[in-house]
Structure formats: structure tokens, C-alpha cells
Amino acid sequence: MNQHLARLYKIAQQPSRRIIGLMSGTSLDGLDVALCRLHGHGTNTRLELEQFATVAYDEDVRYRIRQVFARPQVSLEYLTLLNPWLGQLHADMILQCLLKWHISPQEVDLVASHGQTVYHAPQHQHQNPDFPLNATLQIGDGDQVAVRTGIITLSDFRQKHIAAGGEGAPLAAYGDYLLLSSAEEERLLLNLGGIANFTYLPRAGQDASTAFSTDTGPGNTLLDATVRAHRPELAYDEDGRLASLGQVHEGLLNELLGHPFFAATLPKTTGPELFGPAYLQQAQERTGTTGLGLEDTLATLTELSAHGVAQAAKQVFGSKPALAVYASGGGAHNPALQSALRRHLPACRFATTDVLGVLPDAKEAILFALLANEAVAGQPVSIGAGRQRVPAVSMGKISFPG
């Protein structure tokens, strides 16, 4: 038997696995590296987060990724070169973290690498009649990660989701269901990343077919892009301070909310391909607000993000949802956005996933460690039904170090 296959077989039979989960999101701020000890599998999974770090991208890395990020046309040669280069970079970042944590690569069972999404194209968004299918593309080659670190690597998770009838996103429902279901309460796990999404979890033991995940619209992506356009020295609006100084422009807000995405049936997915600077620019031109100040623009975009979340929740749970909401992602640190969410959903109880024992900034990286754990030791997770788009599949392509 191939030595790496034998190693994987042994890993699958262990009572627990040490897995590094990797996530690089649309904010392009860096690579999240979560060293997880996962005991068991399925609904009996127990997580120990041993270490976590966000390894920041420098401006050169951000610049390289932005050459292909959410662009309908790019240089094919550049994209081809960027794919292995980013895999090598991520591998080096893993090794840096392990060195800092005084852990050798031989002490890690698996790497679960999300890679970097550069284009997300659900059918409802691209509407290309020649391609009646959903598609998505992540780069950061898994073979490069495996060979450079010497650790068996799972990557390219989203393709199986699409092949089984999903849209490739959001994937949070799987990890949220396995790790964060509760017999005491219904939960809304709200991820406020570049794109906002939430997972609805019924009480544990109840009908799992009602669980689902959906994108709700922009989270931080437009806020961050607007800050960079006006204040290049800033990466984002820290603590929503600039937005807090502004006033919401109702005309611009209504124009932004007029996009068909917000009225579309749930669940749905989207990305910065839709909610990018052009979307804002066109809305400003139609409303005569191209000269609107930075603070007022950010206040309006913060309201847009909150309104998208609230509208999606009300679409499913009625006009006054009363759920326990647990936030994660960069937006969980934004008081202006949190205040707007509380105003739109006054009957909901808000906290971060920290109170559930899951570090908010690490949650997405943990998710991919969970998916890798299920791929090697578990069974396809069956949750959701019909258009809930949570196909019962194992995800992740396996790369051996040799």
C-alpha cells in the first residue's frame, strides 16, 4: 500500500486528529491558521482549539491577489502562476506558525486549506445561457501545501458542493450543525465577513431538514473598499468609528437595496463580483450622491449590511424574529454594525461565538478543519432539504506530500 495512503488510513481510525484549518477571505487581510484537535466525528465531534493566528498579508500579496480577484477578465498566465505561488506562501505561513508554537509538522495529521476565492459565479448571478451551472474558483494549490509542509492536505472543498447541486457557498451549515447545535435554543450563526451569511440551527434533536445557510448581502467588503478608496493609508474602518460620525443617506440606501438579490428567495449566494465598487458607483450616479462624504457613505453601507441580514431573517422567521444570534467574522468587532443589527432585530439576543467556546476570528478556519475531519473519519452530513442546498457529501481533494 502507498505509504501516504496507509498513513491516511491510520489517521482515519484514530480517536482524535490534529488538523490545521486555513482560511483566507475576501478581505485579503491575511491567512487564518487554526490548529485544532478534533475528537470523534459527526454530531459527537468535540473541538479543542490549540493555537490560532492570523498571518497578515503584506501589500505585495494583496496587490497580486487583487489582479485576479472578482474580475471577469484576467491574464490566464498570471492566474496560472499565482495558483502555485499562493500555495507555497500558505505552506510557508503554516511552517512559521508551527515553529512559533514549537510543534513539528510530523505532529500534525492533516492540513485543511480553503485557498483564496478569486471568483464566485452562481448561475443566478452569471446568467450565461451557455453554462447552465454554478461555479466557483479558489487558488492556492493543495499539492504545493502538502509537498512543502510534508503534511497530507485537503483542499478545494467547494467543488464537491457544486457537483452535488449546491452553489459552493456558504459551507458554514456543516460545521455549525456539527459543533454548535443546542437542545436549549434555536440559533442563528451570523458570519460578518466580506459577504454576510448566517446558518439557522433548529434545536438539537429536532428536524435537521430545517437547517440551512444563506448569504444575505455585503458584510464588510464594500465598507473596506470604500475606506481604501478614500483613505489609502487605512485597511478598514476600525471599530466603525468613521461610520459612526456619518448620517445614513436614505435615497442611496433605497437604491442599493433595490437590487433583485435582496428580494430573491432564500437560500442564496453572492460575492464581491456583484457587491463591489461598481455596484456602489452606479447607485451613487443614479441618486446624485457621488460627492457624498466618506463618513456618510460608510454610515449608509453599514445600514445596508445590517438591513440585508435583517431582511433575510424576516423573510424566513417573520417580521419579529426572536432568536439567539451568535456573530463571528470581522464585523463582529464593529460596534456601528452591531448597533444597526440590534436596531433591526430588536427581539433577538446577540452575542459572539466566543460564549459558545469558538473564537469568532477562528471560526471559518475551524470549519475547514471540521470538513477535513468528516472527509477522512466521518460520513456525509445530511442536513437541510429541497432548496436548502446542503448536499450530503464529503468535501476536499486529498494531496499527499510525496
Rosetta blueprint (number, residue, H / E / L):
1 M L
2 N L
3 Q H
4 H H
5 L H
6 A H
7 R H
8 L H
9 Y H
10 K H
11 I H
12 A H
13 Q H
14 Q L
15 P L
16 S E
17 R E
18 R E
19 I E
20 I E
21 G E
22 L E
23 M E
24 S E
25 G L
26 T L
27 S L
28 L L
29 D L
30 G E
31 L E
32 D E
33 V E
34 A E
35 L E
36 C E
37 R E
38 L E
39 H E
40 G L
41 H L
42 G H
43 T H
44 N H
45 T L
46 R E
47 L E
48 E E
49 L E
50 E E
51 Q E
52 F E
53 A E
54 T E
55 V E
56 A E
57 Y L
58 D L
59 E H
60 D H
61 V H
62 R H
63 Y H
64 R H
65 I H
66 R H
67 Q L
68 V L
69 F L
70 A L
71 R L
72 P L
73 Q L
74 V L
75 S L
76 L H
77 E H
78 Y H
79 L H
80 T H
81 L H
82 L H
83 N H
84 P H
85 W H
86 L H
87 G H
88 Q H
89 L H
90 H H
91 A H
92 D H
93 M H
94 I H
95 L H
96 Q H
97 C H
98 L H
99 L H
100 K H
101 W L
102 H L
103 I L
104 S L
105 P H
106 Q H
107 E H
108 V L
109 D L
110 L E
111 V E
112 A E
113 S E
114 H E
115 G E
116 Q E
117 T E
118 V E
119 Y E
120 H E
121 A E
122 P L
123 Q H
124 H H
125 Q H
126 H H
127 Q L
128 N L
129 P L
130 D L
131 F L
132 P L
133 L L
134 N L
135 A E
136 T E
137 L E
138 Q E
139 I E
140 G L
141 D L
142 G H
143 D H
144 Q H
145 V H
146 A H
147 V H
148 R H
149 T H
150 G L
151 I L
152 I L
153 T E
154 L E
155 S E
156 D L
157 F L
158 R H
159 Q H
160 K H
161 H H
162 I H
163 A H
164 A L
165 G L
166 G L
167 E L
168 G L
169 A L
170 P L
171 L L
172 A H
173 A H
174 Y H
175 G H
176 D H
177 Y H
178 L H
179 L H
180 L H
181 S L
182 S L
183 A L
184 E L
185 E L
186 E L
187 R E
188 L E
189 L E
190 L E
191 N E
192 L E
193 G L
194 G L
195 I E
196 A E
197 N E
198 F E
199 T E
200 Y E
201 L E
202 P L
203 R L
204 A L
205 G L
206 Q L
207 D L
208 A H
209 S H
210 T H
211 A L
212 F E
213 S E
214 T E
215 D E
216 T E
217 G E
218 P E
219 G L
220 N L
221 T H
222 L H
223 L H
224 D H
225 A H
226 T H
227 V H
228 R H
229 A H
230 H H
231 R L
232 P L
233 E L
234 L L
235 A L
236 Y L
237 D L
238 E H
239 D H
240 G H
241 R H
242 L H
243 A H
244 S H
245 L L
246 G L
247 Q L
248 V L
249 H L
250 E H
251 G H
252 L H
253 L H
254 N H
255 E H
256 L H
257 L H
258 G L
259 H L
260 P H
261 F H
262 F H
263 A H
264 A L
265 T L
266 L L
267 P L
268 K L
269 T L
270 T L
271 G L
272 P L
273 E L
274 L L
275 F L
276 G L
277 P H
278 A H
279 Y H
280 L H
281 Q H
282 Q H
283 A H
284 Q H
285 E H
286 R H
287 T H
288 G L
289 T L
290 T L
291 G L
292 L L
293 G L
294 L H
295 E H
296 D H
297 T H
298 L H
299 A H
300 T H
301 L H
302 T H
303 E H
304 L H
305 S H
306 A H
307 H H
308 G H
309 V H
310 A H
311 Q H
312 A H
313 A H
314 K H
315 Q H
316 V H
317 F H
318 G L
319 S L
320 K L
321 P L
322 A L
323 L L
324 A E
325 V E
326 Y E
327 A E
328 S E
329 G L
330 G H
331 G H
332 A H
333 H H
334 N L
335 P H
336 A H
337 L H
338 Q H
339 S H
340 A H
341 L H
342 R H
343 R H
344 H H
345 L L
346 P L
347 A L
348 C L
349 R E
350 F E
351 A E
352 T E
353 T H
354 D H
355 V H
356 L H
357 G L
358 V L
359 L L
360 P H
361 D H
362 A H
363 K H
364 E H
365 A H
366 I H
367 L H
368 F H
369 A H
370 L H
371 L H
372 A H
373 N H
374 E H
375 A H
376 V H
377 A H
378 G L
379 Q L
380 P L
381 V L
382 S L
383 I L
384 G L
385 A L
386 G H
387 R H
388 Q H
389 R L
390 V L
391 P L
392 A L
393 V L
394 S L
395 M L
396 G L
397 K E
398 I E
399 S E
400 F L
401 P L
402 G L
